[in-house]
Structures are given as C-alpha cells and as structure tokens.
Amino acid sequence: MIDIFFDETVYELVKRHPKIKDIMVEAGFGNITMPGMLQSAGRVMTIGKGALMKGIDIEEIKVLFERHGFSLKEKQE
C-alpha cells in the first residue's frame, strides 16, 4: 500500500501518482478532468474538502483508494 494523506492537495497527489486522477473520477470527482481544474482548484483542494463539498462518504473513498493500492491517512507526521 502507498500512503497518501488527507491534508495533501489533489494537485500534489496527482503529480506524484498520476493514476489518482482516475480514482478521483471513479469516486465522483469528475470535474477534475475539466481543463485547468487540476492546476487551479486542485492546488488548494484536498480529498477531504472535496468529499465534504460533494457529500461523498469519506469511508467509501478510503475503500476505493485501498482497492487501487493506496492507504488514505489522516495527517502526515
């Protein structure tokens, strides 16, 4: 499992692990594919903030990421 953290921006995560973009789309964050969205909103948006805004259950997101080999952690130490 690859550890990723809720306090990292979507931009940072996708930059390091490009397949996260596809996982985000699968989780319900389809607007990440819109031109410029990753470079603009993605620089301030985290998975946790996005889940709150879209009303997506964070536990479902954790399970989805785990199926793809990522472990979502609360905070970086």
HUUR-V901021 format. One record per residue. N is the residue number from 1. SS is DSSP state (h for helix, s for strand, l for the rest). PSI is psi in whole degrees, 0 to 359 (* if undefined). OMEGA is omega in whole degrees, -180 to 180 (* if undefined). Layout:
n={N N}
ss={SS SS}
psi={PSI PSI}
omega={OMEGA OMEGA}
This chain:
n={1 2 3 4 5 6 7 8 9 10 11 12 13 14 15 16 17 18 19 20 21 22 23 24 25 26 27 28 29 30 31 32 33 34 35 36 37 38 39 40 41 42 43 44 45 46 47 48 49 50 51 52 53 54 55 56 57 58 59 60 61 62 63 64 65 66 67 68 69 70 71 72 73 74 75 76 77}
ss={l s s s s l l l s h h h h h h h l l l h h h h h h h h l l h h h h l l l l l l l h h h l l s h h h h h h h h l l l h h h h h h h h h h l l s s s s l l l l}
psi={141 125 131 162 144 332 1 145 156 321 312 317 313 325 319 324 85 331 347 330 316 323 320 319 315 328 349 9 57 333 355 340 351 141 129 348 316 319 339 280 328 339 345 343 138 168 317 314 318 320 318 314 321 355 33 133 123 329 323 322 317 315 317 313 322 322 334 9 14 140 114 121 155 302 150 144 *}
omega={175 179 170 -170 -180 -176 175 178 178 178 -180 -179 -178 178 -179 -177 -175 -178 177 178 179 178 179 178 179 -179 178 179 -175 -177 176 -179 179 -179 176 -175 -180 -179 -179 -178 -180 180 179 -176 173 178 -180 179 180 179 178 -178 -176 -180 -180 -180 -177 179 176 178 179 -179 180 179 178 177 -179 174 180 176 -180 -179 -177 -177 175 179 *}
